[in-house]
Amino acid sequence: MLIKIPPRHALRESEVTDYSVYLQRREFIKKSLAMGGGIGLAATGLPAFAKLDLSGYRVAEDNPLMAELTKEKSITSYNNFYELGTDKKDPKKNAAMLKTDPWSVSIEGECEKPGVIALEDLIRPQDLEERIYRLRCVEAWSMVVPWMGVELGPLLQRFQPTSKAKYVEFTTLHDPASLPGQRFPVLDWPYVEGLRIDEAMNPLSMLVVGLYGKQLPNQNGAPLRLVVPWKYGFKSIKSIVKIRFTETQPDTSWNLSASKEYGFYSNVNPEVDHPRWSQARERRIGELRKRKTLPFNGYADQVAALYSGMDLKRNF
């Protein structure tokens, strides 16, 4: 008799939050805010940045991905965050070591308004919104996550990038005392990622401060991470402390470490296999069966024009 043992990341469908329960939670939050903030930030579990007014908080209840949400427990316990450890369970186990308050971000490079800005000044409450995006990982697994944050493009425009700004480079905190994974030469620390400026300005790109209506957990990249939903998850750099506008393409961590496996663009392309496995199919966390991988992770209508005329097999 053949006994089939599912992989450890193939969680039961019963572990996924029910759609109606999630809607009830969102409706409760909206009503609380409409009552003039009678329920405090701590009670709703939303980001507790100094003097953060959530009157601009918008709920994506009409998003077709709403019914596919991955369970919060899965999102926060099965993570890639090498700074907190290379095993999928390490980030949650070591999360308390990362200190995120206070937090500031350095704005550098080809812009008119460089400087160091505190997180509560960087993230403006009127721009805060929730978006449901897929997170596709190279290892052929994926999640559907309700992220909360701000659109990246308008935020970058506040610093007035010059005509020389062709790329945007992001850097993670480098502190081996609070990020134990950095004590080992897994990568050349600190972690660096980058986007072309037009990719960064695309309306889908966002800086995230929360998920499931709560402050972003440390294991998911607190207090500030990038989310670029049409690219593989490793492009969505975590615990950002520096944003730099550059004229030349940044040297990104995984591209430096394994250039034949991790290209600069890292767009989800089922026709380009990773050297060690196929990218044609993926397994959604909470499902047993694999599904067909969608070009650009399902966002081709919004982003394919960015790469018009490019050889997407060569520029992977």
Steps between C-alpha positions, in 0.01 A plus 500: 500500500628843407483754780531854371656746743444861394793742525522698823389823330180345357263604777137389524236709328322517835785716629418782259295785647138490390403782264198607707704518821756725335226729363346529847835608643546763228148634555561528874816704441326731253212568741743566783684758292175661386406554865785746532770271625312390812697176492873557523773367276602235748144364510478460124849358474600753233843664474580702810721763337502833684180700442396280209152594383334215313218707350646428155496123552325329208381141493528293182182298546432482127839345423450167319786352706304555822367142506851359447670658801768292664448450871676759713668227706660358186614841373673576830658160567635383163744768385809578295701756698861384507600777740300310761605154384495284188238246610140601429422482873803702615362850432207457739719328759756783496258786431518652849868577452425764236441844655288726281429804718625760431552456126615738230580478130786675321412652162810536281635536148355674197226705661440861601385425855730241663509449875407272786131471576322329790259223408199686637586792271573282200166318503223758466162386638304647210681261266446186708297225334456126489569295189475128447796374301648161422849425629677255269817336626769344284463165677163454322273598789281803536265688733220755466561775753294804610781757518459846650723787396549783252555521128873524436500741204340804665720447807815505289382812318503687830881491487510638145720250314712667233517409130803283584293274723455190284482248785398480865717301742371370835713380793406292805613570856849362571519407869622147581409556865129512414512308174678172585503376142744779415759332721552247221627569147190366327494823298716809480316709762316731511230379268451725196225499237403734221244597240508696182345841565196427282443175689516688829250757370251236385180528708529137613830557684457583866677542832329287762458558874237237581308188404162363600419840650786478750845647534747310281656216703877496529525170315320656203739794473395752763471784521527581128529274198456518126233303313527463122225248420603404146851398610634215709482554874871559555469832312269624776779602737427513875589730792605786271734768638623662177350607169748627242434638151771391256598557139630146456347162574557403866698191594232294672573233759366186336620604156853538642475172687359286215461697179404194294207432731379845605486771236457870570145515366369183665160527337278196545536326165383136476700460179832557676593218736720538801813290427398252769121481455212594277309826548205387288282399796461615858339379822290752689545472876180333623455291187626151413485524123733711291364762263633653182732794559369819340730736305598795717325317785162591351569872458595499131229750403649758736875448447581317175541830315798583723698230320386556143775397258710328767613140480342372820697175492829687487384775738363264761 
